[in-house]
Amino acid sequence: MSNMIVLFPKQEDGKNIRNLLVRHGYEVTAVCTTGAQALHHANTLNDGIVVCGYRYADMLYTELAECLPRHFEMLLVASARVLSQCEPNGIVSVEMPLKVHELLETVDMMERNISRRRKRRRCMPKERRPEEKAAIDEAKKLLIERNHMTEEEAHRYIQKCSMDSGTNMAETAQMVLRMMK
């Protein structure tokens, strides 16, 4: 389940939206009245949804959208007049007066998108730091020179030792370098 931040200039409106979401099984992390508060909460979380109004005491929704962390989505709740003047910019919106089923369906759709992206991020291999790449390359060169392996065989050897020992390839490469020097 995603983190949710509710942001409305009036505390009462924010609490009403929070109560509505909580009643339908969503967990709301924070209710805020200023954009700065919402950004503070968003920066402490990995991803989530900001359900917000159009204008706050310290900024507009467009400024908030620009400052939100990469993995956060915004759900703008505003009147038809305001929405007609807004540029979409990838911001999902729900028209006031609020229809509960529309809000819940939209939040559910956004939740599924975030979940899908989260799974995709988990499956992506982690980027190695330059010093780790250098250690692996050096270990491969040493194996190629001393054991007359091809580059592919040396890579597979380090990979297999890494899997057998339960360490990552960079640590295994370091062990190979210590043992062979």
Secondary structure, DSSP 8 states (H G I E B T S, - for coil): --EEEEE-SSHHHHHHHHHHHHHTT--EEEEESSHHHHHHHHHTSSSEEEEE-SB-SS-BHHHHHHHS-TTEEEEEEEEHHHHHHS--TT-EEEEES--HHHHHHHHHHHHHHHHHHHHHHHHS-----HHHHHHHHHHHHHHHHHH---HHHHHHHHHHHHHHHT--HHHHHHHHHHHH-
